[in-house]
Amino acid sequence: MASQSYTPVPGATVHQLLIKPIFDALEPREKLYAHHMAQAAWRASRIVMRQISSESIDIFDFIMDLYHACDGKWNTLVAKAGVTTPEIECFLEYAAMFLCNLGNYYGEGDRKFVPDLTADALRKLASVSSKTTEDLNKIIGPLLSVPPYGLGYPSDKSASAYYPGTETITQAEIAMVSEIMAINAIGPENTRLQRVIVDGASKYEILQASVETDKAPRLLTDAISLVRGDHSKELEQVILSLEEASKHAANDKQLLCLKHYIDTFRTGSLDAFHESQKAWVLDGSATIEHIIGFIEPYRDPAGIRAEWEAVVGIADKDEVARLRQLVNSSADFLRQLPWAVDGVNDGKGPYEKSLFEAPDFTSIHALAVAGSVVFEAANLPNDETIRENVGFKNIVLANRLSVNNNPNLPCHWVDPSEHSSFKAMTHIVRFLTTAIHELLGHGSGKLLAETEPGVYNFDRENPPLNPLTKKPIASHYLPLQNWGSVFGKLASTVEECRAILMSEYFMDNKQLLGIFGYTDTSEITADELLYATYMNIGVDGLQALQHYSAENQAWGQVHHQAHFSILKHVLRDGGGVVRIDHDPTTSALTVRVDRSKMSSHGKPALGDYLCRLHIWRCTADVSSCREFYEPLCAVDGEFEEWRKIVCSKPNPKWKFVQPNTFVKDGDVQVKVYDESNEGIIQSWAERAV
């Protein structure tokens, strides 16, 4: 077994993303469209691996080559390689976890994980063929080495493949190159950055994702150049699948979206990607929905470079109809927010758009999720200009959310007397808060800005009052500035925190809950769901601590960082609505909620925090935001003791086994795999990426 220096991957439950019945109900054209879009998703999987670590692609190849060497019959390795059955099981656990994260760092938490095996056991496994022996020799060092402990700015303790190469790059150098990129109108989302030494001097190469390459790099300065062609092999395969999908598109908007996808992946142009997003937003109520591209900058330590992700799913018409009712009532709810002002902007106040365009809100069953996380929902696109002028979409992954309804989920932080009721309600709370989070959380807000020199999207002569200071606003966005450029690394986590707070703030709203059938007289009442919401504030805040790296003094995932900050705020300013009982003798932490204080103390505390983040975001007040937010994210004092307890009782990681589609005699068929580590590995081997 592994020595104490290792961080072995623990056992994890495998869940099926159920899809076959809803796929089989599609029309033949829709099946072909879904198949080719899914192929486009899977064919870029190596891009994610390349973005995570320098060794990830080689680890992937080792797993696949070992699968083929034993023809997927893993138990034969006992005789062939001289390993034990427990050693094979440890390897399968690692391999499946790797494939579900598309790298050797957890998609949630960014912590590195290693196999619970000795180097000698790995060498025995690899001895079954010369190819697998060669594979292992390439990776055995980085496969087992800890540190790095997790992802972050390159250092002795952390690593980032967004900044590849042997020459370590500093934060100051990254910021310097970013300024030059902005001057040259080069977006960072689909780039990586490496430092090289030429004739003793530092040079910087911006690696841009594209199929096309240039005969010579484009020089931006004497020391900085743009090099196109990163991920070119994978993107070429993506384009081939998109071209096939185009033959089966449902309408001109889908065709236009795919055309711009192809343009951006071929040339590297982010302008083309923005055009694809405009066409995608306008393609409402699509039966086959998709998200493809360099989307979220969560894992880049600088918060600007985006990880590739691709999702293809099938809409559930019954669930979509229910969500549509929420969308149609959205303006009513915006008038109930802390910054709303009667008589201003139709009661919504100056910090909301004049017209809240009802977005497309779709519940899909995921057919393919090619990324480091199988997420629960998304609100896209991220570009604020598109959101304000064209619109956005909300997408909920129903077959991912349904996994939350699991009676075997551990309840470490809930009193045993409340286990049954908590488990009965937490998945409902998760669904409702996710819907509110995406629609009203990410969908609300207006960035007050000088959109071009001398042109403002607010009354510059009579600026709106800041509800936090009761004085006219003192800041706004300048031309060419946006939310991400001003708030930098803070942007992602603050935005997620704002959206989470929005969802919790509205969980006492009887009108909203009534849309989904929860009232004072329903089997599970609205008040019970509110109580469960405050329980979840405590549980989610505590559970988030396992995603904090004490070694790097950094959070590995922006959503968990936000959950912890909310718990810390409510503990300090919620008047006792939530408390955490800590029993040092048994290392127990128990969440307690005072029902009598949910409305009188809990709601005002959530509203205060929500209002602060919203106004600071709308007015580009990054200094006030940082001063307030960063201390709430600090794991200090008693919270460090709590972190140690939480880390000693980690929730099991989840793994998802996903189907594949194959065309046989012109018909598309779905192949479903066993809910097992072997099933996960087989599914990837048959994708042949």
N, C-alpha and C positions, 0 to 999 in steps of 0.2 A: 504493500500500500504506500501511498505518498507520505513523504516526511512532513514535519510540521511547517516547513518553509513554503509548502504549496497552498494554494487556495483551490481545493478540489471542487469540481462541479457537483452539487447535490442532486439527489434524485428528484425528478419532476414529473408531474402528471401530464399525460398526453391527451389532448382533446381533439376531436374531429370538428372541422369546420363544415357543418352539414350543408349540402348544396344540391345533391343529385335530383330530388323531386322537383325543385323549382327550375333546374336547368332542363330537365326532360320535358317540361311543359312549354319550352320556347318553340317558336317557329324555326324551320330549317335555316332560313337566312340569319336569324338572330343567333342561332347556335354557331354558325360559321364566323359571324362577327365576333362573338364572345371568345371563340377558340383562338382566333388570330390575335385579338387584343391580349389574351392571357399569354400567348407565346411571346408577344412583345414585352410583357412584364417579366417573364422568367428569363428571357435571353439577356437581360441586363444585370442579372444577379451578381456577376463578378465585379461589376462597378461598385456595389455596396462593399463587398469584401476588400477591394482595393482601397476604398476610402477609410476602412476601419484599421487595418494594420498591414504592414509589409509582408507578413507571413500568412495572412488569411487565405489567399488563393492557393498557396502551396499546401496548406492544411486541408482545404477542400479537395484538392486533387489526390492527396494521400487517402482521404476517406473513400472517395470514389474508386480509386485504384484497388484499395483493399476489398471493397465490396465486390468488384469484378473478379478479383483474384480467387475469392471463395464462392463466387456466383451467388452472393447473398445468403449463403448457408453458413452462418457465423459459427455454429457449433463445430463445424469441421476443422476450425482453427485449433481446437484442443489437440487433435492429433497432428495436424500439419505444422503448427507453429510451436507446440509444446507449452501452451499457455493454459491457465485454469479457466473454468467457466465463470467464476467471479471476475476475473480480469477481463474477459470478453464483455461481460455486462457493464463493467466500468467504462470500457472503451465505447460501447454503444451509447451509454448515457452521455458521454462527452460529445460524441459525433452528432447525435441528434440535437443536443443543445446548441452546438456550433451551427448546424444547418438552420435551426430556427432563428438564430440571431445573425446569420450570414457573416460570422466572424467570431473571434475568440474573446470578445468583450460583450457583456450583456447589453442588449438594446435598451433595456430599462435599467438605468444605474451606471452604465459605462464601466463597470468593474471587470477586470480581466478574470477569466476562469481557465483552469487547467485540468487535465485528466487526473483522476485519482489513481494513477499508475506510476510505477517506477520507470526510469529510462530503460532498464533491462527488460521489463515486460513489453514495452513498446517495441524494442528491437526484436524481440521474439515474434510479435505480431507481424512486423514488417518483413520478417525473413521468408514469408511465403512466396515472394517473387523478387526478382532483381529490381523491378520498377518500384515496388513499395519500399524496398530497402533504400533505393536512391532518393525517393520522396522523403523518407523520414530523416535521412542525413541532412537534408536542406533545412528542416524545421525543428529538429529536436531541441535546439537551444532556446529559441523564442517560444516554442510550444510550452515549455515547462518553466520558463524563467519568470520569477516575481521578485522585485519590481520589473517592469512597470505594474503598478497596482490598478491603473485605470487610464481612461482617455483624458487628455488635457494638453496644455502647452508642453511641447517636447522638453523633457528634463530627465533627471535620474529616476524620478518616481512615476512619471506619466508619459504618454506617447500620443501622437496624432498623425495619421497618414494623410491628413489634409496638408501636412508640411513634411513631405517625404525627403529621403536622401540622408546621407551620412553627416552632413553639416547642420548642426542645430541652429534653428532660427529663433530670434528673440521676439517678444511682444512688440518692442519698439520697431523692429524691422518690419513686422507684419503690418503695423499701423502706417509706417512710412510708405510701403508698397500700396496699401489701400488708398492713400491719398492720391498717388499717381494714377491708380486705376480710375478713381472718380474723375479726375481731371480729363482722362482720355475716354470717359463714358464706357468703361468696361465693368460690367456687373460681376460680383464675386461668386454668385451662387453656383455656377457650373465650373468653378476653377479649383485648382490646388496650387500651392506655392512652395517652391523649393529654393534653397540657398546653395550655391556652388562656389567653389574657389577657382578662379582663373588667374594665372600669373600672380598668385598671392593676394588677389583682391576679391572681395565678395561680389557676386553677381546673383540676380534674382530672376527665376524663371516662373512665369505665371502659366500654369498648365491648364489649357481650356479644353473642355470636353467637346469633341467634334469628330466626324468622320474625315473631313477634309484636313489636310496638312499644308504647310507652306514650305517653299524651297528654303527659306531662311526665316528665323524668328523675326517678329515685328519689334523693333526697338522703340521703347517708350522713353527711356533715358539711356545714358551710357551703361548703366548698371542693371536696368530692368527690361526684360523682354517678354513678349507674349508668344507662347508656343502652342499652336493648335494641334489637336490630334489625340488628346488624352481620352482613354476609353474607346478608341476608334473602332476596334474589332467588335466590341459588344454593341455599340451604337449602330454599326452597319447591319447587324442582325436584327436589331430593333426596327430599323427602317424597313427591312424586307417584310417583317410581320405586319407593320402598319400599312404598307402598300397592299398586302393581301386583304387586310381588314377593310380597306377603302372600297374594295369590290362589293362589300356586303353592308355598307353603311345605310342607315335608315333615312337620312335626309342630307340636305346640302350643308347644314351647320356641322354635322359630324364629319362630312368630307372636308370642310374648311379647317376644322380643328386638327384633323389628321395631317392635312397638308402642311400646316404650320408646325406641327410636331416634327414632321420629317425635315422641314427647313432648319429648325433650331438644332436638331441632332446632327444634321449634316454639316452645318456651317459654324455652330457654336453661338449663333446670334440669340441673345436674350430678348431682343425686340420681337423676333419670330415667336418665341415662347409666350410673350405677353399677348400676341395676337391669337395664339392657340387658346389661351385662357379666356379671352373675350368670346370666341366662338363656342367654347365649352360651356360658359355660363349661360349663353343664350339657347343652348340645346337643353331646354327644360323637360322634366318628366321623361327622361330617357329610360328605356327598358334595360339597356346594357350601359352601366355607368363605369367611369374609369377615372383614375388619377395617375398621371405618369410624368416623371421628370425630376429635376433637382428641386426639391420642394422646401424642406424644413432645415433651418440652420442650427438645430438643437445641439448637435454633437461637435460642431466646430468650437474650440475654446474661444475663438474670437467672435463667434456668434454671427458670422456672415456667409460662410460657405455651406452649401446645402447638400444633404445626403440624398442619393437617388432613392426614390420609392415608386412603386407601381402597384396599383390596385385595380382589379376588374371585378365587378359584381353585377348582380341581377336584382332589379327593383322588386320589392314586395308591395303589391298594390294596396292591400288592406292596411298595412302599417303606414304607408305613405298618406293615405286618406286621413288618418288620425293626426299625423304630424301637420298636415295642411291646415287643420283647424287652429293649431297653435300659431302657425305663420299668419293666418288671417287676423288674429287677435294681437299681433305683435305691437302695433302702434299703441294700443290701450296700455300695455305693460310698460312701454317706454315713458308714458306720462306718469308712472308711479315710482320713478327712480328718484334718488335723493337730489339730483341736480335739475330736475324738471321745474319749469317756471310757468305758472298760469298766465295765459295770454301771450306767451312768447313761443314762436315756432309751433303753433298748434298745440301748446301745452307741453311740448317736449323740452323746451328750453334751448339755449344757444349752443349747447354742447352735443347736440344730435343733428344729423342731417335733416334738411327740411322735408325730404320725402324718403321714408324708409321703404325702399323697394322690397316687396315681399320676395324673399329668395326662394329658390328651389330647395325643398327639404325632402330628401330621399332616404328611405330605409332600404338598404341593399343586403343581399346575402353574398358574401365575398366568394368569388370563384378562384381568384389568385391574389395573394398578397406577397409581393416580392420586396422585402425590406427587412430591416433589423427588428421591427416591432409589428405585431398584428394589433393595430390600434383600434379603438372603439368607435371613433367618430372623427370627422374633419370638417373644417370650415375654410373654404378656399375660393378664389386665390388669395395669396398673401399681399399682393400688390395693392396698396391703398387707392391708387388712382383708378384701377379697374373696379374695385369694390364700390367706390363712390359714383363712378360714371356709368358702369355697365351692370354691376351686381355681383353676387356671389352665390355659392351653393353650400348647403349643409348636407353632409352624408353620414348616416349612422350605419355601422356594420352589425346587422341584427344577429347573424350567426356567431359573431364574436361576443356581443353583449349577453347572449343567452347563456354563455358559459359561466357568467357570474351567479346564475341560479344553481348553485352547487351546494347541497346539504353537507358535504364533507369539508367545506372550507373551515380552516382553523379560526378560532375566535380568541386569540391570546389575550386581548385587551378588553374583553367584555365579560361582565360577571356571569358565572354559569347560570344564574337564574334568568338571564336575559338572552341566552344563546338561541333558543328556539325562535323568539320573536324577531331578534336581530337578523337571523338567517332568512326568515320569511319576508323581510322587508328590504334588506339592503340592496338586492338586485333591482327592485322597483325604484328605489331612490337613485340607484346608479343610472337607470334608463332615463328617468325624468330629468335629473340634473345634467345628464349628457345632452339631452335635447335643448334645455335652456341655455346651457354653456355655449353650444354652437350657434344657436339662433340669436339670442339676446346678448350673450357675452361677447362673442367675436363679431357679431353683427352690429353692435351699437357703437356710437361715438363718432365725433367729427373732429378731425385734426385742424385746429385753427391755424391758418397759414397765409403767408404772402406767397401766392401761387406763382407769381412772376413779378419782376420789379415794379412796385407801385400798385399791384393788384392784390386785393385781399379777399378771402372768402368769409369775412366777418366785418362788422362796422368798425373801421379803424378809428373813426372820430369819436364814437361812443362805444368803446369796447365792453364786452359783457363783464358782469361782476363775477369774481372768483368766489364760489360759495365757501371756500376754505378760509379766505382772508377777508371777505366782505368788501373787497376793493376791486377796481378794474384789473383785468389780467395784465401781468407784467412781462409775459413772454409768449412767443408763438413760433411756428416753423418758418424758416427763411426759404427763399427760392432754392430749389434742388435738394433741400433737406427732406427727410422722411423719418418715420418712426424708428426704423432700424438704424439709420445713420446717426441719429441723435442719441438714442438710448443704448446702442451697441449691445454688449453682452446682456445687459439688463432687459432688453426688449422682449425676448421670448418668455422669460420666466414671469415678468410683470404682466404681460398680456395674458398668460395662462392663469395667473393668480386673479386678475380682474374677471376673467370669464368664470372661474370656479366660484368666486364670491357672488357673482351675479346669479348663478344657479342656486346657491344656498340662500341668498336673499329672498328669492321668489318662492321658496318651498313652503311658505305659509300662505300663499295666495290661493284662496279657495276657487276663484274663477279659473285659474290656470290648471289646478289639479282636477277640477271638474271636467275639463276637456278630455282627460284620460280616465274618467270614471271614478275618481276618488273624492268622496264627499264626507259629510258628517255621519252618514248612515250606510256607507259602503262596507263591505266585509272587512277590508283594511281601510281605516278611516284616514282622512286628511291629517288629523292631529297625530295619529300614530306615525305617519310618514314624516311629519315635522320632527317628532322626537327621534326617529331613526336618522334623520339628517344631522342632527346635533351629535348623535352617537358616532356617525361617520366622520364628522369633523375631528373628533378625538381619535378614532381608530386610524383614519387616513394620515393624520398628522404624526401619530406615533410610528405607523408603519413606514412612513417616508424616511425615517431616520436610518433605515438600513441602506439607503441610497446616498448617504453622506460619507465621503471619504475623509477619515480623520488624518490619514497620511498626507493627502493633498490639500486638506482644509477646503474642500470643494464639493458641490453637489453634482451628482452624476446625471440628474434628469430634472428638467425644469418644472414639470408638473408636481413632482414630489417636493421639490424646494418650495413651491407655492403652497402645497398642503401643510407643510410644517409651519410656514410663516403665519398661516391663518390660525392654526391651533395656538401658536404662541401669542398672537394678538388677542384671541378670544380668552385665553387664560389670564392675560394681563388686564384687558379692558372690557371683559364680558360680564363683570359683576358676579362671577361664580356660576354662570349658566352651565359651563363645562369645567370639570376639574379632573385631575389625574391623581388617583390614590396610588402611592408608591410604598410597597412593603419591602424594605431592604432584606429582611430575613428570608423571604422566599423569592426575591427578585421578581416580584409581581407588579404589574402596572394595570390599573383598572380605570376605564373611562366612566365617569359619573355625569349625568345630565339632570339639572334641576328644571323640571317641567314648568314650574311657576315663573321662571325667568326667561323663557324662550322669547316671548314677545317684548317684555319690558327691558331686558338687558341684551339678549342675544342678537335680536334684529338690529338695534341701534349700533352695536359693535360691528356687525357685518357691514351695515350701511356706511359707517364712518370710514372703514378701511376701503370699501368699494369706491366711495366718493373721492377719496384721496388719489387712488391710483388712476381713476378715470380722468379727473381734472388735470393731474400732472401729465398724463398721456396726451390729452387734448391740447395742452398749452406748451408742450415741449419743455416742461420744467424737470429736467433730468436731475438737477442737483438736489431739489427737495425730495424727489422720489428715492434717490440713492441714500440720502441721509436717513430716511424713514425705513426703507425696505431692507437694506443690508443688515442692520442690527436684528431685524426679525428673522433673518435667515441664519443667524449665528448660532451654532450648536455649542453652547457654553453652560457652565454651572451645572444645575440639576439636569439640564437637557443632555449633557454629555453622559451622565450616569444612565439616563433613560436610553440613550443610543446603545450603550453596551448591552443593556437588557434586551432591547429589540433585536440587535444583531445576534444574540445568543438563541433567539427563537425565530429564525427567519421563516416566513411563509414559503412553501414550496414554489419553485418556479414552474410556470406553465409552458408546455410545448404544444404546438399545433401541427397536426398532420393535414396536409392540403391535397386536394385531388389533382389529377391531370386530365386533359382532354386530348383525344386522338381522332383523326379523321380516317374513317374506314369505309371504302366504297361510297364516298361522297357524304356520308353521315357522320356527325360528330358524336362521340361517345365519351362519357365521363368514367374515369377509373378512380375508385375510392380505395384507400389503403387502410391497413389495420391501425388501430389506436395504440401504437407501440413505437419504440425507438427504431426497430427494424422497419416498420412501415414508413417512418419519416425518411430514413436513409434510402429505401427503395424508391420512394416518390421522387427524390432528387436524382437518383441514378437514371431514372427513366425520363427525366427532363433533358438530360444530355446537354447541360449548359457548360 
